[in-house]
Amino acid sequence: MKYSDYLAKYLKKNGYTHCFYLSGGNIMHLQNSFRTHFSCIPIIHEVAAGIASEYFNELNLNNKKAFALVTAGPGLTNIVTSIAGAFLESRELLVIGGQVKREDLSNGDLIQRGIQEIDGHGIVKNITKLSKRFHKPLSDNELDKIIKKSFTGRKGPVFMEIPLDVQGANVNFKIPKKIKIISKPKIRKQLMSNHINMIKNAKRPSILLGGGISRFVASKLQKKLTKLDIPIFTTWNAADRICSTANNYFGRPNTWGQRHSNIIIQQSDLLIALGTRLGLQQSGFNWREFIKNGDIIQVDIDKKELTKKHPFVKYPINSDANEYLKSLLEFDLGRNFDWMKYCKGIKNYYPLNDRHNKTRKKYISPYDFYKKLSNILTKNDIVIPCSSGGAYTTFQQSFLQKYGQLIANNKGLASMGYGLSGAIGASFSDKDKRTIHIEGDGGLTQNMQEFGTVSINNLNIKTFIFDDNGYASIRMTQKNYFKGAYMGCDKETLLGIPNWDKLFKSWNISFMKLNPNFEKNKKFLNLMNQKKPAVFVVPIDPLQTYYPKITSRITSKGSMESNPIHLMSPLPSKEEIKKFFKFI
């Protein structure tokens, strides 16, 4: 058979069901073979194909997989951003790229020989787990070694660059087999016994769940998790692993975290960090102050994350965090009544909308918006906040998740424009669910062409646009650090934000501007409940304040120096420090 047909059969055998693609001459054999084996979804720009595939794989709970198909040259260069995003978030992503036929390859001797030729393999090899150019057709045993790299161990993107004549070559391979995955090793009993004793002896133990804890495992262990007499926190990537109403849930600590979460976690005398790399956003840029008066057990599948020494980890465990959590919850971890009572006192004192925030009357506070949205949404919704800016940080600070909701973002790259493409992938992962997409006006303009994909497929995506006249976070930085020397951040500094009233008519998508009492508006509620796309503009005050936050200052050497995460601005009063900072 033709090799492109063989590859299609191989991918289908291994669970791939959806292909996000943009047509191109250098993938013509692959396209023609894939169209009869997969649900092939054309997109407007290649970056959306990668992002949609990543989010599809992240959120699909039915063992279905998606991959991206792009042509050579600009097809590859356009998808680089989404490959980088999946790499930084350790997300499964397979990208198949076309290439000119082998005799037209310049092989580094010339700038270019074939039409649209560029070294795709060389460009992405440092942002993939594996990048492979095919010099001949590869059979299933050889393909196994490539494909499974994406979803075994620490997940990540894999890129396969297939020249045109390899795609069209005739092969006499046997029908491909399914990849065999080796079962994960059990955690040593003696190690667990030691850790159980440490947890029982601790006076202020805490658990931080990261994105490395799978939704499947979190679901299986949900009752045990919520019955623990130990505070549980999540990273932003694990926001949907536990319900916000759980008795032992204390939020999402972060440099842009919830104030009560940051104060509580910093007072732990033992932190069990599971499936989180404890990056600088998690520990704070002033990482030397993270859990300063306690010890850390960190369980991560990537050994390098355990030895980076920021923050200092006394008990690093190179293992699958899911297996560790399963083993951990088989034991009685003790009782911590006084610690839990203390934590609840802190949580109840600090509101999610900080008392110092100001919103002018004709606008909607982003914090109040998320409180109302939290009440409106159901446990069956998929929620896709964007990945940067005020719309994103305020979501993580004030959204109250219901268990059963699926929440995904890509904070590592923190690229504007990720939300819409992510929502497309999420919607295709389960078309019976409603997908909620929130994005700032500045970020949305970077990828808004994909509303064409939303419209043509009639996807049940409800988009909320935070309309604050451009790049609010950039404007805030220029105000705070450069005395308001604004540049390229809003319409006044020549940033071309579209007229929303006119834009969505071209896609035949329902559109509505919200007012502060939107949750009672019948038109809004009707649009929310219809199984078709709708867009809502949320008027956000361009002068909106965003508290709490970690304050940094520029040193005399030009570098930045930050407060530890428990000292968020506005700084706590002496009375608050005396009452709520007892163990710092």
C-alpha positions, 0 to 999 in steps of 0.5 A: 500500500501507499505509505500515507495509507499505512501511516493512517492505519497505524495512527488509527490503531493507536487511538487517534481520531481527529486531525486538525490541519491546514491544506498544503501541497507538501502534505497532499498524500497524507491529506488524501489518506487521512480524510477517510480515517479521521475526523479532519477539521480544517482551521484558518491558521496552523498555530490553531491546529497545534493548540486545538490538538493539545487541548483536545488531548488534555481534556478528552477522557475517552481515550481519543487522540488528536494530532496536527497536520501542517505543510512544509515551510510556513506551515511549520513555522506557523505552528512553532508557538503551539509546539513550544506551548505544549513543550513547556506544559508537558502536554501530549501533542503529535505534529506531522509536517510535510517536506519537499521530496528527498532529492529537493532537500538542500541538506544544509548546503544551500539556503533552499532548494525545494519550493517552501523548503525549510529545515522544520526538524532543525527548528523544533528539535529543542522544543520537542521530546523528539523531532524526526525527519523520515529518510525512508518509510518506517514500520510500526516497530520504528514508529512506536519508538517515536509516537509513544514519546509524546504520552509516556514519561513526562509528556510533550510534543513529537514532530515527524517531518515526512518528505513528499516522496516518502509519503507516496512511496509503496510499502509492503508492511504488515498491518500495524499493531497497537503500541505496548506500554510498560506498566508503571512501577509501584512506590517502595513500601519502605519509602511510603512508610517513612513519608507517612510517619513524617506526615503524621508527625508534622504539625502543619502538613499541606498537599499541593496537587499539580497538573501531573496528577491526572483527572482520571486519578483525581476522580478515582481518589476524590472521596479520599482526597476530600476527607483528608484532615490536611489542607489541599492546594492546586496549581493553576494546571490542576484547578479542576482536580478538586471542588472549591467547596471541599472542606479541605480545599484552600485555593491556588497559591501562585505569584498571582495567587489567592492571598489566603492560599499564599499565606496558608501554604507558606506556614506549612512545616511539611509540603507534599508537592505532587506532579508540579515542577515548583517553577518560579511562578509557583514558589515566587521569584523570591524562591528562597522564602518559599516554605522557609520554615518547613520541608518539602517532599516533591514527587515529579517524573522529571529528575531535572526538576528535582535537582534544580535547587529552586526551591530547595527540596529536602525529599525529592522523589523521581516517580509518577506522582499519580502512583505516589498519591494512590499509595499515599491515600491507602494510609491513615494520615492523621488528624490536624484539627488546630491547623485546619481551624487556623487555615479556615480562619485565614480563608474566611477573612480574606475575600477573593475580590480584594477590598482595595480593588476599584471599579468605576460604576459603568464597568464590571469588576472582573472579580465579581464577574467570575463570582457570578459566572461560577454560580451560573456554570454547571459541573458539566461545563468545559472552561477555557480561560486564556493564558495571560493577562488580567482576564487570566490572573483574575480567573485564577484568583476568583473563579470557584470551580465545581467538581466535574468541570474541565479547566485547561490553560497554557501558562508556561508560554503565557502566549496571548491568543491561546484561548480561542484555539484551545476552546475549539480543541476542547469543544471537539473533545466532547461536543455534548458539553458547553465550552466557556472561553474567556479572553482579553480583547488584546489577546483575542485579536491575535487569533480571532480568525478562528471564529470562522472555525467556530462558526462553520462547525457551529460549536457550542462555545460561549466566548467572554471578551474582557474589553479594557481597551487593549493590553491591560497587563502591559499598560499596568507594567508601563504605569508602575515601572515607567511612570505611564510611558505608554507604548503599543498597549491601547487604541490611544497608542495605535493598537488596532482593536476591532469594533466588536459590534460589526465583527461577529456579524460576518461570522453569523455569531450571536453577540451581546454586550453585558451590563453589571447585572447580566446574570439576570438578563433573559437574553443572556441566559437564553444565549447561554443555553442555546447549543450554538456559539455566542459572544459576550463583551464584558466592559472592564475598567481600563483603570481597574486595579488588580489586587492582591499581587506580588510587588517587585522593584527594579534594583540599581543593577537593573534586575527585579527583586520580589516579595515572597508570595505571602507578602502580597500588595497591599501589604497586610496590617500589623494586626493581620500579621499578628493574627494570621502569620504565626508560623512565618 
